[in-house]
Amino acid sequence: MSVIYKRVSLIGLGLIAGSMALAMRRAGLAGEITGYARSAETRDTAREIGLCDRICDSAAEAAKDADLVVLCVPVGAMEAVARDIAPVLKPGATVSDVGSVKRTVIEAVSPHIPDGVHFIPAHPLAGTEHSGPRSGFAELFDNRFCILVPQPDSDRAAVDSLAALWRGMGANVDEMDADHHDLVLAVTSHTPHLIAYTMVGVADDLRRVTDSEVIKYSAAGFRDFTRIAASDPTMWRDVFLNNKDATLEILGRFTEELFALQRAIRQGDGDHLFDYFTHTRAIRRGIIDAGQDTDAPDFGRAKAQKG
C-alpha cells in the first residue's frame, strides 16, 4: 500500500485509535501520525510505547496541518473536541470519527466544521472489552466492517480516500445513512450490551446465588455476558443516551419476544421453543459463514490462551 494521508491526527488514544495507528503503520498508509488524549497519564503512556510519531498536549496542536483528523473520543465528548480543533483545520482536510452512534454525532460535530473541510462520519464494527493506549493491536479491523456515513454534500474523492484507508487497515467498507446505521447497531450491538449489563446485574442482585458461585460456575453464556459488561462505562453511557429512540424501539421488540418465550415455557410449548431456537441457530451459522466469528470450540479461546 502507499501513503493515503501525509498526516493523520488521532484525538483520543484508546483501543480504536491505538489499533488504527498500528494498522496504518503496518500498511504504510500515513506519512506521520499525531495523537492527543485528554489525560496526561494516557499521553505519557502513548509516548512511552511509541504509539504515534508525535503526541501533542492539545487537540488543536494534534489536528494542525493534518490531512485526516479522527475523533476517537466518547460520543458525548465529540462536540467539545470539534469546537477545539475547528480553528486549525486546514482547507481540504477530512474530519471523521469512530463513534457507534451517528445521527447525534453529525448534529454535534457538523456545525463546527469549517467550509472547505470534509466531514465523513465512520464506525468500525470492531472492539474488545479492553481500553486504553496499550490495548490496541494492528489486526483489530481485519475482515471486520467499517461503515461510512457520507453527508449529502460529501466530496466523493474524500469519501473514497477514507474508504481506501479503512480497507488498507484490513476492514471491509460499507456506506449507510445515519438513521439506518443507528437502528442496525441498536439490534446488533447496543441492545445486546444493555441485556448483558442487565443479566450481570441480576446475578449480582440474586442473593441466593453467592458471588463465589457466580464466579466459579460461570458457563459460557454468562461468561460472555460478563465480557461484554466489562466494556468502557463512559462510552456505553453515551451510546445509550445518544441512540435513545432506536434502542428503546429494539428493547420494546425484545420485551415482546421475551414475553412470548415466557408463555411458551409456562405452557410447556416445546414446539414453539424448538422452532424459535432453530431459527436463531441459523442466524448464528450465517455470522460464521460471513467470517465474522469462528465455530471453533469455546470461540477459539482455549487456543488463544495457550498461545
N, C-alpha and C positions, 0 to 999 in steps of 0.2 A: 504494500500500500504506500501511497505518497501522502505528503502533508496536505491536509484539507484546510486547517486553520493555522495561521502563523502563531497566534497567541490565543490560548483558551484560559478563561478565568473561572474557577470553581468557588462559589460562595457557599460556605458550609462544608465541613470536611468530615463527614461521617461515612457510612458504608457505601452509599451510592457514589459520592464524589471520589472517595478513595479508589473504588473499583474502576471508575471512569479514568482516573489518572493512570492507573496501572494498565488498563486495556488500551488507552491511547498510546502509551509508551510501547507496549507490546507490538503494536502495528505501525508505529511511526506516524501517527495521524496529526500530531501537533508539534509546531516548532518549539513553543515554550508553554508551560502550564504554570499559571499563578493560582494561589489559593488564599482564602481568608476564612476564619472561623471566629465567632463572637468571643469564645472562651480563650483566654491567654494560655491556659493549660493545653487545650486542643492544638493551638498554633505551635506551642513548644514541642508537643509530641509529633506533629506533622513535620516540623523542621528536623527533629531527631531522626526520623525514619526516612527522610528524603522523599516525602510523598509527592511534592511538587518541586518545580525548578526554583520557585520563589514563593515564600509565604509572607503575606503582607499583613500590616496591622490595622487596616481598614478595608471595608468592602470597596470603597471608591478607588483606593490605591490598586487593589487587585484588578478592578474592572477597566482601569485606564488603559486605553490603546488596545484593548482586547478585540479580537475578531469574533469571538463567541464568549458570551457570559452565561453560565448555567447556574440557576438558583437551586441549590441543594439544601434548602432550609425547610423547616416545618411550614405547612400551608399557611398557618396563622402569622408567620413572620415575613411572608413574601412581599407584602405591600411596603413595609418599612425598608426592606433591602432595596426594592425597586426605586423608592424615593431617594435613598442614599446614593445610588450609582448613576441615576439619570443625568446629572450634570457632566459626567465624564465619559459617557458613552459616545463612541466616535461614529460618524455617519457611515452607513453601510454595514455596521456590526449587527450581529444577531444575538438576541436575548432569548434564552429558553429556560426550562425548569424541569424538575423530575417529580413534581407533586402528584399524588394519587387521586386528587380531585382537580377538575379542570375548569368548570364554569366559574367558581368563586375566585380561582387564581387569575383567570382572564379579567374578571371585573376588578380585582385588586391591583393588578400589575399594569394593565393596558393604559390607564390614564397617565402613567409616569414614563411611558416610552416615548422618547423624542421623535419628531418627524425624521425620516431617513434611516431609522433603526428598525430592524425586523424583529418582531416578537412572535416566536413559534413555540407554543407550549408543547410539552412532551411528557411521556410517562413510561419509563422502563418497567416492565412487569417482572421484576426480579428483586430478590432480597433474602435476608436471613433474619433471625431474631437478634442478631448481634448489631452493635452500633459503635460509633467512634472511629477515629482515623486509622486504628490498627486492624479494623475488621474487614477492610476491602481486599478483594482479590481479582486478578485480571480476567478470570473465567466466569465471573458472575453473570454476564449477559449472553454467554454463548448459547445459541439456539433458544433464547428467550425472546419475547416480543417487546418492542418499544412502539408505543402508539404516539404518533404525531397528531397535533390538533391545529392545523393551519387556520388562520383567520381569513375571512372573505377577501381581504386585500393583501394577503401574504404574497411576497415575491416568490415565484416558482423556483428560481435559481437558488434562493436562500433555503427554501424547504428541501430541495434536492441535496444541497451540501450537508444539511443537518442529517438527512436520511443516510447519506453516504458515511458520515461519521459513525452513526449507530451501527450500520452494517459492518463497518470496519472494526468495531468493538465486539463483533460477534452476534449482534442481535438481528432478528427478523423485524422488519418495519411495516407497520400498517398505518393508515390515516383514518380519522374518525372525527365527527363533530363532538363538541364538548358535552352536550346533554346526553348523547348516546353513550359516550365514554363513561360518564358518571353512573348511568344506570347499569351498564355492563359490570363495572367494578363493584357496584353495590351487591351484585349477585356473586361475583367470583372472589371477592376479597373482603369488602367492608363488613357485610353481614356475617360471613363465616368468622371473622375476627371477633365480632361482638358476641357471637354464640360461644366461641372458645373462652372469652373472658368470663361469660356468664357461668359456664359449666365449671370452670376452675373456682369461681366464687361460690357456687352451690356446694362443691366438695368442702370448701373451707367453712361454710356455714353449718354443714350437716354434722353436728357434734357426735352423733352415734358412730361415725367413722372417724377414727383418730388420724391425726396428721401423719403418724408413722405408717399407718396402713395405707393411706393415700400415696405416700412416697414409695413404700416397699412393693405394693401390689399394683402399681400403675401398668395396666395393659396398654397396648399400642394406641388405642383410641384416646384415652385420657392423656397419655404421654404426649401425643401430638397436639392436643389442646393446650397443654402447658407450654409447649414450644412456641405456639402462636401467641399465647397470652404473655410471653416474655418480651414481646416486641416493645419498641420505644413508646412510652406512655404519652409524651408530648405530641409526637407525630399522630398517634391514633386519636387522641382527644381532638386535634384539629381536623382530622379526616371526618369524624362523625359530625362535628359542628358545621362543617363546610359542605357536606354532602347529605344534608338532613332529609330532603324530600325523597331522594331515591332510596336511601337507607330505610326510611320509615315505610316506604311502599313495599320493599322486599321483606322487611320484618313482618308486615301485615300478611303477606303471602305465606311466609314461613309459619306464622302462627296458625293460619288456616290448615296448612298441611299437617302441622303437629297435632291439632285437634282431631283430624281425620285418622291419624295413626293411633292416637289415644283411644278413639272409639273402636278401631279395629282390634286393638289389644284387649280392651274391656269386653268386647263381644265375642272374642275368640275367632275373629275372621282371618283365618290363616291364608285364604286365597288372596285377600287384599294385600296382606303383608308380603306374601311371596311375589306377587305381580309388581308391587312397588319396589321391592329390593332388586328384582331382576332388571327393571328399567334403570335404576340408579347405577347398577353394576355395569351396564352397557356404557353409561357416560364415563365411568372410570376407565373402561377399556379405550374409549376414544381419546382420552387425555394421554394415555400411554402410547397409543398408536401415533399421536401427533408429536411424540418426542418430548412432551412437557413433564414427564416423570418416568420413573423406572418401575418395572414389575418385579425387580429383584426382591428376594425375601427381606422383610423389615426395611423396605425402601433403600436397600443398599447400605444401611447404617453399619452393620457388623463389619463389612469390608472396609468402610471408611475409618472405623475406629481402629482396626488392626493396622491400617496404613499409617 
